[in-house]
Each structure stands twice: as structure tokens, then as C-alpha cells.
Amino acid sequence: MGIYINKGNNAFRDIVNGDYVDKTSLIPFVNKTLNTECRYSCVTRSRRFGKSMAAKMLCAYYDKSCDSRELFCGLEVEKDESFDKYLNKYSVIYLDVTSFTARPELGDRIVRVIQEKIIEELKEAYPDVRYRDNSDLMDILSAIREATGEKFFFIIDEWDAICREFPDRRKMKGDTSGAAPTILDEYVMLLRRLFKTQESDEIFAGAYLTGILPIKRYNTESALNNFREYSMISPGRMANALGFTHDEVMGLCNSFTMDIKEMEQWYDGYRIGRASHIFNPYSVMRAIENDRYKSYWTTTGAYDSVVTYIQMNFDGLKDDIIRMLAGEHVYVDTTEFTNDMHIVRSKNDVLTVLIHLGYLAYDEDEQECFIPNKEVGDEMNNAIKATSWDELAKTIQNSKNLLAFTISGNEQAVAKAIDLAHDENTSILSYNDENSLACVLSIAYIWAKNEYVIHREYATGKGYADLVMIPRRNVSKPALVIELKYNQSTDTAISQIKRKNYPAKLADYAGDILLVEINYDKESKQHTCKIEKYQCI
């Protein structure tokens, strides 16, 4: 077993020896692509979504240097008709790019060192093959193929690490003319040499790349346009291949006596293609290990980048961030992004990067993005505190005060706080339809998302909308039923709430309930408020 050639199955053995969630359905999908025009796959997800685990699984399955049958015994892939056909049938080249980007001493030699290390192992593994002098990696692989008839399966984990880690696009050392390629250029040329030449299909049965970003685009075309790409934005049939599905998390909750509702609120919310409930697997497993629901997102390492992105001065960006913090969905055009974290030219580029990083979820059907869950929402709030967005930070503080006023029953202070929220957000709120009426409440109560599960509901009659807010687990505060009326009285609003029997929707909630009625007067452009405690019968 080598470091890069035929690593064996020990890494996957360690995975299945733990609390493994069966994701082997990926293997039959990849098997169908082998030795076809679809043999090259690039699967990208945000950090901690199980990309490396999947790569190690594929390595264990294809690697001909070991016998992995026992590792897959009882798993889903064993039932597939292709299981025996490809099990341990190929020599596997496994490259973890981060093992090189983590070595600063390599400098601008990083791409050459990658080739040298793989070539060195190939020559040791195939000592009887005759190699020409000054052969590059592709020449070596071609010589092996010609001499032995073998095909390879190439796995590159974190393929885009070089793209992310070299933002200055450094030139090769000693270049003063500007004509030498950058490190990124040299890396892309290596990948094109491997996977886009006439010999490529003869040498590789398949290739599987993982990363955060899809393959870099030059103008409108991918640098490796023969790769099938499966991303957070367009996952195709690999929607369920990475991340945990609702059924998988339900099974874990049953096994470890965890609360599925809490798991949903903290870690669910990603809509990846047709999969409408995808959980962050890393956070789910940490919550189980620690028996505690909290944010584990700070360990993902993208926080500094997010702070930089969200305070970029693109028109409309702040408004969209405010909307999403309030639980809204916003439109995003993902088509112009070049898949380069360091080339961000518009609000749409910022939102697209945040989708790839996992800080936003994406609805492919509606072309909208949104904050997926409490864990990510908390980190977005933390990121905003670290920016120069004084106005937004003030909005959040005002929202915190509003919640305190509401719970204490200070009707006058609540009305003034809603006035303030409306005045601060006139650029995105027009008070001319049900949606904008609900939106002002959502924004005014942004802070409440930290302590409440908020259900936004549209009423059937024109001119009002409401929020039902249920305290999160271990939060000792009353539930709130909040309704906004347009040019009516608060007495009308409270009667409306009672007639609609909102508390019946809180059947599983046994605590106190406050009815909050807020009316907006069109002429005075001010709000009035009435708060009552609801007596459950």
C-alpha cells in the first residue's frame, strides 16, 4: 500500500467501525459512468458534508490491492448488480490536495511536487515498465497502460484547495516578464493534461473529484468541460449522496434518543436539488456525541471569508441579508459566477459563494437562496457583528429590545419599535400587500429567531399577516401569536386571532401564550399595539 497509489481500505474501515450512516448508494451511480463519456465526475459540497468520507469509500471499493468485501457486507451497495463487477478491480490514484497546500515550504513548486510524488510511487509500483527520460505524470501513466493494459481510477479530494489557498495567483519564482503561468494556471494545465487528452480515456476508467467549488470557468466555459458536475446548486442525481437525509437523521435520533425536532431546527434546511431535507452530517454527529444541540459551524474555517463577502458594497446586498435573517427567501442569479472565490463582482456572486460555502441554502426550482437553519443563522449573526455594518447591528439590537418589550407587555414601546423597524427598512418594505406586512414583522423580530421557532402564516383576507412563535427547548418565555392589521383597530385584530383559534395550533405547547395585535394607520403612518395573555381552556 502506498500514500498515493493503492492506499487500501483502512481509512474506510475506520469509518464503518464507527456510527456509519450508509451512503454506499453513491457507488452504483459511479459504476454506471465507468468507461463511458460520463466517466469524469466532480462532486462539490460545503465543508463537513461528507466529501472526504465518500472519497475514502470509493478508494476502498475500487482499490485492487485489497479485499474490501467484508466492509460492504450488509450495506446498500451489496444489493446492486454492479457490486461484484467492479469490487477491487482497479489501481487507484488517491490525491488529497490539502496535504500539499498545508505545506507552505513548497511555495510555487506545489504542482511540480504533486507530480513528482505520484510519479515516484508509480515507478516503485511498476518497476518493470520502461519509462522515457523527462516524462511527466501523463507520460508515466501512458507507459504503464501500454505495458500492462491496466486502467486507473483517479480520486482527487479537495481538488480546489489550490484555487482557494493561492488568492494572489503568484507567478513562478524569478518571472519578471509576467509571461510565466500562475500556480493556478499550472495546476489547471496539469488537470487538463490528465483528463482532456486523447490518451485520457484509455488510461482512466473514471475520475472522481471533490471540493467546495465547481470547476473554474474561463469566460463561460469550464476548464474541464468533459467533467459532469454535481454541486450544491445543481446536484443532479447525486442530491442524496452527501449530507444526511431526514430518514437517516430520524434513524440516528431513534438510536441515540435525540429529539428530531431539535435536529431539524438546528441542522436541517438544505434543499439540494430534489432533496428538500438535507442535514449537515458533521453537526448532527457532533450533537449526538456531545448530547447537545449547538452551533458546530465555527469549525468549518470559512468564517473570515464570509465576513469579507457580506460587507461588500454591492447594491441590494444588505437588503437581501436583512430579508434572509428575517426568514425570507431572495432571488439569486448563479449563472455568472466563475467558480472562483477571489473573483466576486456582484451581489449575485456573493450569494452564490455563500451557497457553495453552506452559509445559504438554494432552491433550484425558485432560484432563491435563504438561511437554512439556526446553526447557520447564529453564525451569520456573528459574522455581521464582525463587519462594519453598524446599521444592521443596530437593527438586531433594536429587535432584541422589541422582544423584551413584547414579553413584558409594554404596548407603547412595542408600537414605537415596530415604527422604527418600518422606517429603517423602507427600501425593501412598501406596505402594499400581505407579504410586505408580514415582512416588517419578520424583520422587526429578527432576534426572536435565536429563542423561538417562528411559523409565518398568510391569512386568507387581504391586508394582514401573522407570526406564531413557539419558544425553543429550554427557553422559559411565553409563546407569541402576533398579527398585523392594516388601517383597522387592535380590537379587530384581537377578535380575529380568537376567531381563528390560533392557540389550537399550539396543541403540543403547554406554557403561557401572549396575543399581540399590531395595527398600522395609513394616515399617521404609525402603529398601535395591544397585548393580552391567553387563558387556555
C-alpha positions in Angstrom: 0.0 0.0 0.0 1.2 3.5 -0.9 0.5 7.1 0.0 -1.0 7.9 -3.4 -1.2 4.6 -5.3 -3.5 1.9 -3.9 -3.9 3.2 -0.4 -6.0 0.3 0.6 -9.2 0.3 2.7 -8.0 1.2 6.2 -9.5 4.7 6.1 -12.9 3.4 5.2 -12.6 0.6 7.7 -12.2 3.2 10.5 -15.3 4.9 9.2 -17.6 1.8 9.2 -16.3 0.8 12.6 -17.9 4.0 14.0 -21.6 5.1 13.8 -21.6 4.9 10.0 -24.6 6.1 8.0 -24.8 4.1 4.9 -24.0 6.3 1.9 -22.9 3.5 -0.4 -25.7 4.2 -2.9 -23.1 6.5 -4.5 -21.1 3.6 -5.7 -23.6 2.2 -8.2 -24.1 5.7 -9.6 -20.3 6.0 -10.2 -20.2 2.4 -11.6 -22.6 3.3 -14.3 -20.2 6.0 -15.5 -17.1 3.9 -15.7 -15.5 3.6 -19.2 -18.2 5.9 -20.7 -18.3 9.5 -21.8 -19.5 10.3 -18.3 -16.6 8.8 -16.5 -15.3 12.1 -15.1 -17.3 13.4 -12.1 -16.8 16.5 -9.9 -18.9 16.5 -6.7 -18.8 19.7 -4.7 -20.4 20.4 -1.3 -19.6 22.8 1.6 -17.2 21.7 4.3 -18.3 19.0 6.7 -20.7 17.4 4.2 -19.0 14.1 4.0 -17.0 14.6 0.8 -13.8 13.0 2.1 -15.7 10.1 3.6 -17.2 9.4 0.2 -13.8 9.6 -1.5 -12.4 7.1 1.0 -15.3 4.8 0.4 -14.7 4.8 -3.3 -11.0 4.2 -2.7 -11.8 1.1 -0.6 -14.3 -0.2 -3.2 -12.1 0.1 -6.3 -8.6 -0.5 -4.9 -7.3 -3.8 -6.3 -4.6 -4.1 -3.7 -7.0 -5.2 -1.0 -10.2 -7.2 -0.4 -13.0 -5.0 0.8 -15.9 -7.3 0.5 -16.4 -7.6 4.3 -16.5 -3.8 4.7 -19.5 -3.6 2.4 -21.3 -6.6 3.9 -24.9 -5.7 4.7 -24.7 -2.2 3.1 -26.9 -1.0 0.4 -24.4 -1.3 -2.4 -24.1 -5.1 -1.9 -27.6 -5.5 -3.3 -26.7 -3.7 -6.6 -25.9 -5.9 -9.7 -22.7 -4.0 -10.4 -21.2 -4.6 -6.9 -19.1 -7.7 -7.8 -18.3 -6.5 -11.3 -16.1 -3.6 -10.1 -15.2 -4.5 -6.5 -11.4 -4.1 -6.0 -10.8 -4.1 -9.8 -8.7 -1.0 -10.4 -5.4 0.6 -9.4 -6.5 3.7 -7.6 -4.6 7.0 -7.5 -5.7 9.0 -4.4 -4.6 12.6 -4.1 -5.6 14.8 -1.1 -4.6 18.2 -2.3 -4.8 19.7 1.2 -1.9 17.6 2.2 0.2 19.8 -0.1 -1.5 23.2 0.4 -0.8 22.7 4.2 3.0 22.8 3.4 4.0 26.4 2.9 7.6 25.4 2.3 6.6 24.1 -1.1 5.8 27.6 -2.3 5.4 27.9 -6.1 6.7 24.3 -6.5 3.5 22.8 -5.2 2.1 21.5 -8.6 5.5 20.1 -9.6 5.9 18.3 -6.2 2.5 16.7 -6.6 3.6 15.2 -9.9 6.9 14.1 -8.6 5.5 12.3 -5.5 2.9 10.4 -7.6 5.5 9.5 -10.3 7.9 8.3 -7.6 5.3 5.8 -6.3 4.1 4.7 -9.7 7.7 3.8 -10.6 8.0 1.8 -7.4 4.7 0.0 -8.0 5.6 -0.8 -11.7 9.3 -1.3 -11.7 9.4 -3.4 -14.9 7.9 -0.7 -17.1 10.3 1.2 -19.3 10.0 5.0 -18.9 11.4 7.7 -21.1 13.6 10.3 -19.6 11.9 13.6 -18.5 8.5 12.0 -18.6 5.6 13.9 -16.9 2.8 12.2 -15.0 0.7 11.6 -18.0 3.7 10.0 -19.9 4.3 7.7 -16.9 0.6 6.6 -16.8 0.6 6.1 -20.6 3.7 3.9 -20.4 2.1 1.7 -17.6 -1.1 1.4 -19.6 0.8 0.3 -22.7 2.9 -2.2 -20.9 0.3 -3.7 -18.5 -3.1 -3.0 -20.1 -4.2 -1.6 -16.7 -6.7 1.3 -16.3 -6.7 3.6 -13.3 -9.4 5.2 -11.2 -8.2 8.7 -10.1 -9.6 10.3 -6.9 -8.8 13.9 -6.1 -10.1 15.0 -2.7 -10.5 18.8 -2.2 -9.5 19.4 -5.9 -10.0 23.2 -5.5 -7.7 23.7 -2.4 -5.0 25.2 -4.6 -7.6 27.7 -6.1 -8.7 28.7 -2.6 -5.3 28.8 -1.0 -3.4 30.9 -3.6 -5.6 34.1 -3.9 -2.7 36.2 -5.1 -2.2 34.0 -8.2 1.5 34.1 -7.7 3.7 33.8 -10.7 6.5 31.3 -10.8 9.6 32.4 -8.9 12.0 34.5 -10.9 9.5 35.7 -13.5 9.7 39.4 -14.2 8.0 39.4 -17.6 4.6 38.5 -16.5 4.6 35.8 -19.1 5.0 32.8 -16.8 1.9 30.9 -15.7 0.5 31.3 -12.2 0.3 28.4 -9.8 -3.4 28.1 -10.6 -2.7 28.1 -14.3 0.0 25.4 -13.8 -2.5 23.3 -11.8 -5.3 23.6 -14.3 -2.9 22.7 -17.1 -2.0 19.6 -15.2 -5.6 18.6 -14.8 -6.3 19.2 -18.5 -3.2 17.2 -19.4 -4.5 14.3 -17.3 -8.2 14.3 -18.3 -8.6 16.1 -21.6 -6.0 14.4 -23.9 -6.6 11.7 -26.4 -4.9 9.2 -24.1 -7.1 10.0 -21.1 -10.0 7.7 -21.8 -7.6 4.8 -22.5 -5.8 5.4 -19.1 -8.7 6.1 -16.8 -11.8 4.0 -16.1 -13.0 7.0 -14.2 -12.1 10.0 -12.1 -13.9 11.4 -9.0 -13.1 14.9 -7.8 -14.4 16.5 -4.6 -14.3 20.1 -3.5 -16.2 23.1 -2.3 -16.3 24.9 -5.7 -17.2 23.6 -9.1 -14.5 23.6 -11.7 -13.3 27.1 -12.5 -14.8 28.7 -15.6 -12.9 30.8 -18.1 -15.4 33.2 -19.7 -18.4 30.9 -19.9 -16.7 27.5 -20.2 -15.4 25.2 -17.6 -11.7 24.5 -17.6 -12.6 20.8 -17.7 -15.8 20.8 -19.6 -15.8 17.0 -20.0 -16.5 16.6 -16.3 -20.0 16.0 -15.0 -20.5 18.4 -12.1 -22.8 17.8 -9.1 -22.8 20.9 -6.9 -24.8 22.5 -4.0 -26.6 24.5 -6.8 -27.1 21.7 -9.4 -26.6 18.3 -7.8 -28.4 16.2 -10.4 -28.9 12.6 -9.2 -26.3 13.0 -6.5 -28.6 15.1 -4.3 -28.7 12.5 -1.6 -25.2 11.2 -2.0 -23.7 13.6 0.5 -25.3 15.1 3.6 -27.9 13.3 5.7 -31.5 12.8 4.6 -34.4 13.2 7.0 -34.9 9.4 7.2 -31.2 8.9 8.1 -31.3 11.5 10.9 -34.6 10.1 12.2 -32.8 6.7 12.4 -29.9 8.3 14.4 -32.3 10.1 16.7 -34.1 6.8 17.4 -30.8 5.0 18.1 -29.4 7.7 20.4 -32.7 9.1 21.9 -32.2 12.5 20.4 -35.0 14.9 19.5 -35.7 15.0 15.7 -37.4 18.4 16.0 -34.3 19.9 17.6 -32.2 18.3 14.9 -34.4 19.9 12.2 -34.3 23.3 13.7 -30.5 23.3 14.2 -29.1 21.4 11.2 -31.8 20.8 8.5 -32.9 23.2 5.8 -30.6 22.5 2.9 -32.6 21.9 -0.3 -30.2 20.2 -2.6 -31.9 19.5 -5.9 -35.0 17.4 -5.3 -33.8 16.6 -1.8 -35.8 19.0 0.3 -34.5 18.0 3.8 -30.7 17.6 3.9 -28.8 18.0 7.2 -25.3 18.9 7.8 -23.8 15.5 8.8 -20.8 16.8 10.8 -23.0 18.9 13.1 -25.6 16.1 13.5 -22.9 13.7 14.6 -21.3 16.2 17.0 -24.7 16.9 18.5 -25.1 13.1 19.1 -21.6 12.7 20.5 -21.9 15.7 22.9 -25.6 15.2 23.6 -26.1 18.9 23.0 -27.6 21.0 20.3 -25.5 24.0 19.4 -23.6 25.5 16.6 -20.6 23.4 15.4 -20.3 25.6 12.3 -17.4 27.7 13.6 -15.1 24.7 13.0 -15.6 24.9 9.2 -12.9 27.5 8.7 -14.8 29.8 6.2 -15.8 32.5 8.8 -13.3 35.1 7.8 -14.3 34.8 4.1 -17.9 35.2 5.0 -17.3 38.4 6.9 -15.4 39.8 3.8 -18.2 38.8 1.4 -21.2 40.0 3.3 -19.9 43.5 3.8 -19.0 44.1 0.1 -20.7 47.2 -1.1 -22.9 45.8 -3.8 -26.3 47.4 -4.4 -29.1 45.5 -2.7 -26.8 43.0 -0.8 -27.6 44.4 2.7 -31.3 44.4 2.0 -31.1 40.8 0.9 -29.1 39.8 4.0 -31.7 41.5 6.2 -34.5 39.7 4.4 -32.8 36.3 4.9 -32.1 36.9 8.6 -35.8 37.6 8.9 -36.6 34.2 7.3 -37.3 35.4 3.8 -36.1 33.9 0.5 -34.3 36.1 -2.0 -33.8 35.7 -5.8 -30.2 34.9 -6.9 -28.7 34.5 -10.4 -26.0 31.9 -10.0 -25.1 31.7 -13.7 -22.4 34.4 -14.0 -20.2 33.2 -11.1 -16.8 32.0 -12.4 -16.4 29.4 -9.6 -13.5 31.5 -8.1 -13.8 32.7 -4.5 -11.5 35.6 -5.3 -13.3 36.9 -8.3 -16.5 38.3 -6.8 -18.0 41.1 -9.0 -21.7 41.4 -7.9 -24.3 40.7 -5.3 -25.2 37.5 -7.1 -21.6 36.3 -6.9 -21.6 36.9 -3.2 -24.8 35.0 -2.7 -23.5 32.2 -4.9 -20.3 31.9 -3.0 -22.2 31.7 0.3 -24.4 28.9 -1.2 -21.2 26.9 -2.1 -19.8 27.5 1.4 -23.0 26.3 3.0 -24.0 29.6 4.6 -27.0 29.8 2.4 -29.3 27.1 1.1 -30.6 27.2 -2.5 -34.0 26.4 -4.0 -33.2 25.4 -7.6 -36.8 25.5 -8.7 -37.5 29.0 -7.5 -33.9 30.3 -8.0 -33.9 31.6 -4.4 -31.5 31.4 -1.5 -32.1 31.5 2.2 -30.6 30.8 5.6 -31.2 27.1 6.2 -31.3 26.6 10.0 -30.5 28.0 13.4 -26.9 26.9 13.4 -26.0 28.8 10.3 -28.3 31.7 11.3 -26.3 32.1 14.5 -23.0 32.2 12.6 -24.4 34.7 10.1 -25.3 36.9 13.1 -21.8 36.5 14.5 -20.3 37.4 11.1 -22.4 40.6 10.9 -21.2 41.7 14.3 -17.6 41.4 12.9 -18.4 43.7 9.9 -18.7 47.4 9.6 -22.5 47.2 9.2 -23.4 49.4 12.1 -26.9 49.9 10.8 -27.7 46.2 10.7 -26.1 45.6 14.0 -28.3 48.3 15.4 -31.4 46.7 13.8 -30.6 43.4 15.5 -30.1 45.2 18.9 -33.4 47.0 18.4 -35.1 43.7 17.6 -33.7 42.2 20.8 -35.2 45.2 22.7 -38.5 44.7 20.9 -38.8 41.1 22.1 -38.2 42.2 25.7 -40.9 44.9 25.4 -43.3 42.3 23.9 -42.8 39.8 26.7 -43.0 42.4 29.4 -46.3 43.7 27.9 -45.1 47.2 27.2 -47.6 48.0 24.4 -46.4 51.6 23.7 -42.7 50.5 23.4 -43.7 47.7 21.1 -45.6 50.1 18.8 -42.6 52.5 18.7 -40.2 49.7 18.0 -42.3 48.5 15.1 -42.4 52.1 13.8 -38.6 52.1 13.9 -38.3 48.8 12.1 -40.6 50.1 9.4 -38.7 53.4 9.0 -35.3 51.7 8.9 -36.4 49.3 6.1 -38.5 51.5 3.8 -36.2 50.5 0.9 -37.5 47.0 0.9 -40.9 47.3 2.5 -43.8 49.1 0.8 -46.8 48.2 3.0 -49.0 47.5 0.0 -49.6 43.7 0.2 -49.8 40.9 2.6 -46.2 39.8 2.0 -44.8 43.2 3.0 -47.0 43.4 6.1 -45.6 40.0 7.2 -42.1 41.0 6.2 -42.0 44.0 8.5 -42.9 41.8 11.4 -40.3 39.2 10.4 -37.6 41.8 10.3 -38.7 43.5 13.5 -38.5 40.2 15.3 -35.2 39.0 13.7 -33.6 38.5 17.2 -36.5 36.2 18.2 -35.2 33.5 15.9 -32.5 32.9 18.5 -35.1 31.8 21.1 -38.2 30.9 19.1 -39.3 28.6 16.3 -41.2 31.0 14.1 -44.1 30.0 11.9 -45.1 32.6 9.4 -48.7 32.3 8.1 -50.6 34.2 5.4 -54.2 35.0 6.2 -56.9 34.5 3.7 -58.3 38.0 3.9 -56.4 40.8 2.2 -54.4 43.2 4.4 -53.0 41.2 7.2 -50.5 38.5 8.1 -49.3 36.9 11.3 -46.5 35.1 13.1 -46.8 32.2 15.5 -43.7 32.0 17.7 -43.0 29.0 19.9 -40.1 29.0 22.5 -37.2 26.7 21.7 -36.4 23.9 24.0 -35.1 25.2 27.4 -36.3 28.8 26.7 -38.5 30.0 29.6 -40.6 32.5 27.7 -44.2 32.6 26.6 -45.4 31.7 23.1 -46.4 34.6 21.0 -49.2 35.0 18.4 -48.6 38.2 16.6 -50.9 39.7 14.0 -50.5 42.9 12.0 -53.7 44.7 10.7 -53.8 47.4 8.1 -55.8 50.5 8.9 -58.0 48.8 11.4 -58.2 48.7 15.2 -56.3 46.5 17.6 -59.7 45.3 18.9 -60.5 44.0 15.4 -57.1 42.2 15.4 -57.6 40.5 18.7 -61.0 39.3 17.8 -59.6 38.0 14.6 -57.0 36.0 16.5 -59.5 34.5 18.8 -61.8 33.6 16.0 -59.0 31.9 14.1 -58.3 29.9 17.2 -54.5 30.2 16.8 -53.8 28.5 20.2 -55.2 25.3 18.8 -52.1 25.3 16.6 -50.0 25.2 19.7 -51.6 22.0 21.0 -48.2 20.5 22.0 -47.2 23.6 23.8 -48.2 23.8 27.5 -46.8 27.2 28.5 -48.1 30.7 28.6 -49.3 32.4 25.4 -49.4 36.1 24.6 -51.7 37.5 21.9 -50.1 40.5 20.3 -52.1 42.7 17.9 -50.5 45.5 15.9 -52.3 47.9 13.7 -50.8 50.2 11.1 -52.6 53.5 10.5 -52.1 54.6 6.9 -52.7 58.3 7.5 -50.5 58.7 10.6 -48.0 56.1 9.4 -47.8 54.8 12.9 -48.5 51.5 14.7 -50.6 50.8 17.8 -50.3 47.7 19.9 -52.4 45.6 22.3 -51.1 42.6 24.2 -53.3 40.1 26.1 -52.5 36.9 28.0 -54.5 34.0 26.5 -56.2 31.7 29.0 -56.2 28.1 27.8 -59.5 26.4 28.5 
